[in-house]
Amino acid sequence: MAMKLIPLLFVLLALFAWALPASGAGDGAAATAGKPKHPGASGLATPRFVSLASATVHMRAGPGVRYPITWVYKRRGTPFMVMAEHEYWRKVRDIEGTEGWMHRSLLSGRRTAVLRAGVTELRRSPDAKSPVVLRAEAGVIGKLLTCEKAWCQMDQADTNAWLPRAAIFGALPNERF
């Protein structure tokens, strides 16, 4: 009799576990009332900026591995704007406006920015009359430290300097952080 009860007990435990509500394990946080429970609903605002966490990242035509690879990015720290979310996938846009989908595990919340065009002068303080401490060409990526009004502070080659917000891709127009 006891031998027949053991399989029945396992079935009942499995049914009980299946009936429990899913937790918000998708983003490493427990689900709480009022917060999204779906793995792709991170609860973070869109649009927002992220950067590549890996040296090689595939951009896909849709949110899943069944979709074809449209681009391969090979530069850790490259900034992307997150436009939408679907489960574990993020629809992103690069500096040139190319859009596609990347898995969230390949993206980082570390803020970076890329210089847009020409040679940009980075200054000691957020003022156009402040002394130039560094000049950098388009395509240079640096760590974004803060943005206030029309200026952003960037760490470039171990030098903290300010540059106009319009000179970078990596911060929203009115974003403050």
Residue frames as qw, qx, qy, qz and C-alpha x, y, z in Angstrom:
[[0.000, 0.884, 0.468, 0.000, 0.00, 0.00, 0.00],
 [0.309, -0.795, 0.092, 0.514, 2.79, 2.46, 0.89],
 [0.430, -0.113, 0.590, 0.674, 4.49, 1.81, -2.48],
 [0.205, 0.623, 0.646, 0.391, 1.30, 2.92, -4.30],
 [0.170, -0.919, -0.289, 0.208, 1.07, 6.15, -2.28],
 [0.463, -0.476, 0.249, 0.705, 4.57, 7.39, -3.21],
 [0.267, 0.221, 0.566, 0.748, 3.83, 7.93, -6.95],
 [0.103, -0.794, -0.561, -0.209, 0.48, 9.50, -6.04],
 [0.403, -0.776, -0.132, 0.467, 2.27, 11.86, -3.64],
 [0.395, -0.214, 0.387, 0.805, 4.71, 12.93, -6.39],
 [0.116, 0.508, 0.638, 0.567, 1.82, 13.62, -8.78],
 [0.248, -0.865, -0.435, 0.040, 0.02, 15.72, -6.18],
 [0.441, -0.630, 0.067, 0.636, 3.19, 17.72, -5.39],
 [0.336, 0.058, 0.523, 0.781, 3.81, 18.32, -9.10],
 [0.017, -0.696, -0.600, -0.393, 0.24, 19.57, -9.60],
 [0.363, -0.841, -0.275, 0.292, 0.54, 21.83, -6.57],
 [0.439, -0.428, 0.249, 0.749, 3.85, 23.31, -7.79],
 [0.252, 0.307, 0.607, 0.688, 2.42, 23.83, -11.29],
 [0.123, -0.796, -0.560, -0.193, -0.57, 25.73, -9.88],
 [0.406, -0.649, -0.163, 0.623, 1.56, 28.23, -7.94],
 [0.332, 0.938, 0.062, -0.081, 1.89, 31.68, -9.56],
 [0.765, 0.337, -0.057, 0.546, 5.09, 32.31, -11.48],
 [0.415, -0.734, -0.058, 0.534, 7.66, 34.56, -9.85],
 [0.358, 0.924, -0.092, -0.097, 9.44, 37.41, -11.62],
 [0.795, -0.334, 0.344, 0.371, 12.59, 35.32, -12.08],
 [0.662, 0.634, 0.212, 0.339, 13.27, 36.90, -15.47],
 [0.224, 0.822, -0.178, 0.492, 15.04, 39.93, -14.03],
 [0.506, 0.135, -0.643, 0.558, 16.39, 38.41, -10.81],
 [0.207, -0.182, 0.394, -0.877, 13.75, 40.01, -8.59],
 [0.080, 0.329, 0.918, -0.207, 10.83, 38.46, -6.79],
 [0.125, -0.500, -0.529, -0.674, 7.42, 39.41, -8.11],
 [0.037, -0.294, -0.588, 0.753, 5.48, 41.79, -5.92],
 [0.231, 0.731, 0.631, -0.120, 2.01, 43.24, -6.17],
 [0.180, 0.927, 0.066, -0.322, 1.81, 45.96, -8.80],
 [0.122, -0.631, 0.625, 0.443, 5.05, 44.92, -10.53],
 [0.713, 0.386, -0.413, -0.414, 5.19, 43.10, -13.86],
 [0.774, -0.278, 0.557, -0.112, 5.30, 39.31, -13.52],
 [0.861, 0.504, 0.059, 0.030, 6.07, 38.48, -17.14],
 [0.776, -0.263, 0.174, 0.546, 9.79, 37.71, -17.68],
 [0.465, 0.393, 0.282, 0.741, 10.07, 40.32, -20.45],
 [0.165, -0.884, -0.224, -0.376, 8.35, 43.05, -18.52],
 [0.585, 0.093, -0.426, 0.684, 11.42, 44.43, -16.76],
 [0.293, -0.829, -0.412, 0.237, 9.54, 47.38, -15.38],
 [0.388, -0.381, 0.153, 0.825, 12.21, 49.70, -16.78],
 [0.349, 0.754, 0.136, -0.539, 11.23, 52.67, -18.92],
 [0.556, 0.185, 0.567, 0.579, 11.48, 52.60, -22.70],
 [0.773, 0.471, -0.302, 0.298, 13.17, 54.14, -24.46],
 [0.558, -0.776, 0.276, 0.097, 16.36, 53.83, -22.41],
 [0.468, 0.700, -0.539, 0.011, 20.03, 53.25, -23.15],
 [0.902, -0.326, 0.275, 0.070, 22.06, 50.10, -22.56],
 [0.178, 0.739, -0.611, -0.223, 25.43, 48.90, -23.82],
 [0.861, 0.202, -0.458, -0.096, 26.82, 45.64, -25.17],
 [0.677, -0.617, 0.374, -0.144, 27.99, 43.36, -22.37],
 [0.865, -0.041, 0.440, 0.236, 29.82, 41.03, -24.72],
 [0.211, -0.498, 0.489, 0.685, 32.51, 41.44, -27.38],
 [0.127, -0.012, -0.765, -0.631, 30.36, 39.75, -30.06],
 [0.375, 0.346, 0.620, -0.596, 26.59, 40.22, -30.15],
 [0.116, 0.258, 0.789, 0.546, 24.08, 39.17, -32.81],
 [0.383, 0.264, 0.185, -0.866, 21.21, 41.45, -33.76],
 [0.229, 0.232, 0.930, 0.172, 18.22, 39.47, -35.03],
 [0.171, -0.261, -0.485, -0.817, 15.21, 40.28, -37.19],
 [0.627, -0.508, -0.302, -0.508, 12.82, 39.24, -34.40],
 [0.412, -0.602, 0.505, -0.460, 12.69, 38.30, -30.71],
 [0.914, -0.163, 0.347, -0.130, 14.09, 34.77, -30.75],
 [0.367, -0.456, 0.711, 0.389, 16.83, 32.51, -32.06],
 [0.593, 0.399, 0.686, 0.137, 14.54, 31.31, -34.86],
 [0.325, 0.930, 0.098, -0.143, 14.85, 34.75, -36.48],
 [0.786, 0.386, -0.025, 0.482, 17.79, 35.41, -38.80],
 [0.490, -0.541, -0.019, 0.683, 20.86, 37.36, -37.69],
 [0.390, 0.883, 0.225, 0.136, 20.84, 40.76, -39.40],
 [0.200, 0.847, -0.361, 0.336, 24.00, 42.29, -37.87],
 [0.839, -0.261, -0.305, 0.367, 26.97, 41.16, -35.80],
 [0.091, -0.937, 0.180, -0.285, 28.41, 43.77, -33.42],
 [0.861, 0.022, -0.312, 0.401, 31.97, 43.25, -32.21],
 [0.228, 0.458, -0.305, 0.804, 32.61, 46.07, -29.77],
 [0.442, -0.509, -0.663, 0.326, 31.86, 45.68, -26.07],
 [0.190, -0.463, -0.278, 0.820, 30.36, 48.84, -24.60],
 [0.002, -0.211, -0.502, -0.839, 28.61, 50.00, -27.79],
 [0.277, 0.233, 0.502, -0.785, 25.49, 51.94, -26.73],
 [0.120, -0.312, -0.801, -0.497, 22.00, 50.99, -27.93],
 [0.403, -0.093, 0.206, -0.887, 18.59, 52.50, -27.30],
 [0.096, 0.232, 0.963, -0.095, 16.01, 49.97, -26.05],
 [0.315, -0.085, -0.304, -0.895, 12.76, 50.65, -27.92],
 [0.806, -0.195, -0.131, -0.543, 10.63, 47.70, -26.74],
 [0.218, -0.349, 0.884, -0.222, 10.73, 44.45, -24.78],
 [0.851, 0.017, -0.276, -0.446, 9.37, 40.98, -25.49],
 [0.952, -0.266, -0.132, 0.074, 10.05, 38.32, -22.87],
 [0.706, -0.486, 0.166, 0.489, 13.87, 38.04, -22.68],
 [0.549, 0.326, 0.370, 0.675, 14.44, 40.05, -25.85],
 [0.073, -0.734, -0.146, 0.659, 15.01, 43.77, -26.33],
 [0.540, 0.702, 0.322, 0.337, 14.29, 45.69, -29.53],
 [0.443, -0.624, 0.064, 0.640, 17.23, 48.06, -29.88],
 [0.491, 0.853, 0.101, 0.148, 18.43, 50.85, -32.17],
 [0.711, -0.179, 0.039, 0.679, 22.07, 51.75, -32.87],
 [0.163, -0.578, 0.031, 0.799, 23.62, 55.14, -33.65],
 [0.001, -0.111, 0.617, 0.779, 22.86, 54.74, -37.38],
 [0.602, 0.094, 0.059, -0.791, 19.18, 53.93, -36.77],
 [0.506, 0.105, -0.828, -0.218, 19.47, 50.20, -37.43],
 [0.631, -0.302, 0.365, -0.614, 16.87, 48.33, -35.39],
 [0.665, 0.093, -0.730, -0.125, 16.71, 44.69, -34.36],
 [0.795, -0.531, -0.029, -0.290, 16.41, 42.34, -31.42],
 [0.359, 0.458, -0.726, 0.367, 19.04, 41.24, -28.87],
 [0.707, -0.409, -0.573, 0.068, 18.82, 38.87, -25.93],
 [0.337, -0.902, 0.040, -0.265, 18.90, 40.74, -22.62],
 [0.848, -0.433, 0.120, 0.283, 21.83, 38.65, -21.33],
 [0.679, 0.272, 0.175, 0.659, 24.04, 40.30, -23.98],
 [0.042, 0.772, 0.104, 0.625, 23.16, 43.81, -22.79],
 [0.483, -0.228, -0.509, 0.675, 24.37, 45.77, -19.78],
 [0.138, -0.917, -0.374, 0.013, 22.90, 48.68, -17.84],
 [0.523, -0.414, 0.092, 0.739, 26.37, 50.27, -17.86],
 [0.326, 0.901, 0.212, -0.192, 25.98, 53.67, -19.51],
 [0.522, -0.181, 0.407, 0.727, 28.24, 54.46, -22.41],
 [0.396, 0.829, 0.153, -0.363, 28.07, 56.94, -25.27],
 [0.671, 0.146, 0.427, 0.589, 29.56, 57.17, -28.73],
 [0.032, -0.553, 0.091, 0.827, 30.64, 60.43, -30.36],
 [0.622, 0.616, 0.416, -0.246, 28.45, 61.29, -33.35],
 [0.670, 0.662, 0.173, 0.287, 30.51, 63.14, -35.96],
 [0.293, 0.837, -0.218, 0.407, 33.76, 64.97, -36.64],
 [0.500, 0.101, -0.573, 0.641, 36.15, 65.86, -33.86],
 [0.457, -0.788, -0.324, -0.255, 34.56, 66.71, -30.51],
 [0.211, 0.488, -0.492, 0.689, 36.23, 68.84, -27.86],
 [0.652, -0.532, -0.534, 0.075, 35.81, 67.56, -24.32],
 [0.035, 0.721, -0.178, 0.669, 36.06, 70.31, -21.70],
 [0.231, 0.139, -0.730, 0.628, 37.05, 70.65, -18.05],
 [0.203, 0.315, 0.638, -0.673, 33.57, 71.86, -17.02],
 [0.316, 0.567, 0.744, 0.156, 30.11, 72.11, -18.63],
 [0.083, 0.872, 0.077, -0.477, 30.78, 75.45, -20.28],
 [0.739, 0.616, 0.151, 0.228, 31.72, 76.24, -23.90],
 [0.149, 0.905, -0.298, 0.266, 34.40, 78.64, -22.60],
 [0.763, -0.539, 0.356, 0.009, 36.00, 76.03, -20.34],
 [0.009, 0.646, -0.708, -0.284, 39.46, 74.77, -21.36],
 [0.885, 0.244, -0.308, -0.251, 39.62, 71.79, -23.73],
 [0.531, -0.550, 0.640, -0.077, 41.18, 68.76, -22.03],
 [0.493, -0.035, 0.841, 0.219, 40.70, 66.22, -24.83],
 [0.522, 0.417, -0.282, -0.689, 39.72, 65.95, -28.48],
 [0.487, -0.002, 0.874, -0.011, 38.09, 62.79, -29.80],
 [0.224, 0.141, -0.631, -0.729, 36.85, 61.60, -33.20],
 [0.767, 0.005, -0.068, -0.638, 33.47, 60.21, -34.21],
 [0.847, 0.076, -0.515, -0.104, 32.98, 56.60, -33.15],
 [0.229, 0.305, -0.721, 0.579, 34.92, 56.89, -29.91],
 [0.658, -0.524, -0.480, -0.250, 33.08, 55.19, -27.03],
 [0.153, 0.341, -0.591, 0.715, 33.40, 56.31, -23.43],
 [0.278, -0.434, -0.805, 0.295, 31.72, 55.73, -20.08],
 [0.165, -0.636, -0.239, -0.715, 28.88, 58.17, -19.53],
 [0.290, -0.062, -0.677, 0.674, 29.01, 59.55, -15.98],
 [0.071, 0.605, 0.562, -0.560, 26.25, 62.16, -15.79],
 [0.173, 0.442, 0.477, 0.740, 24.11, 64.46, -17.91],
 [0.085, -0.639, -0.448, 0.619, 22.82, 67.87, -16.84],
 [0.324, 0.774, 0.074, -0.539, 20.86, 70.10, -19.19],
 [0.680, 0.699, -0.160, -0.152, 22.81, 70.43, -22.47],
 [0.182, 0.684, -0.697, 0.118, 26.03, 68.80, -21.18],
 [0.973, -0.189, -0.108, -0.074, 27.21, 65.28, -20.36],
 [0.241, -0.745, 0.621, -0.029, 30.28, 64.14, -18.48],
 [0.949, 0.245, -0.188, -0.061, 32.22, 61.26, -19.98],
 [0.588, -0.590, 0.516, 0.199, 35.20, 59.20, -18.86],
 [0.798, 0.597, -0.074, 0.036, 37.48, 58.87, -21.87],
 [0.689, 0.408, -0.387, 0.457, 41.00, 57.47, -21.59],
 [0.575, -0.397, -0.489, 0.522, 40.94, 57.95, -17.78],
 [0.095, 0.016, -0.050, 0.994, 40.00, 61.60, -18.25],
 [0.075, 0.672, 0.702, -0.224, 36.68, 62.95, -16.99],
 [0.086, -0.127, 0.221, 0.963, 35.49, 65.72, -19.28],
 [0.390, 0.570, 0.506, -0.517, 32.31, 67.45, -20.43],
 [0.108, 0.004, 0.647, 0.755, 30.86, 67.64, -23.91],
 [0.488, 0.089, -0.025, -0.868, 27.60, 68.83, -25.46],
 [0.630, 0.124, 0.701, -0.310, 24.78, 66.29, -25.21],
 [0.692, 0.628, 0.021, -0.355, 24.10, 66.77, -28.93],
 [0.246, 0.679, -0.676, -0.147, 27.58, 65.40, -29.70],
 [0.141, -0.233, 0.953, -0.133, 26.79, 61.91, -28.38],
 [0.732, -0.146, -0.467, -0.474, 24.49, 58.93, -28.87],
 [0.479, -0.033, -0.796, 0.369, 23.83, 57.48, -25.44],
 [0.019, -0.320, -0.577, 0.751, 21.51, 59.88, -23.57],
 [0.122, 0.709, 0.668, 0.189, 17.94, 60.93, -24.17],
 [0.191, 0.631, 0.120, 0.742, 17.35, 64.66, -24.82],
 [0.354, -0.699, 0.099, -0.613, 15.93, 65.55, -21.38],
 [0.877, -0.260, -0.388, 0.110, 17.37, 62.68, -19.36],
 [0.112, -0.783, 0.446, -0.418, 19.13, 63.53, -16.08],
 [0.945, -0.253, -0.197, 0.065, 21.27, 61.08, -14.19]]
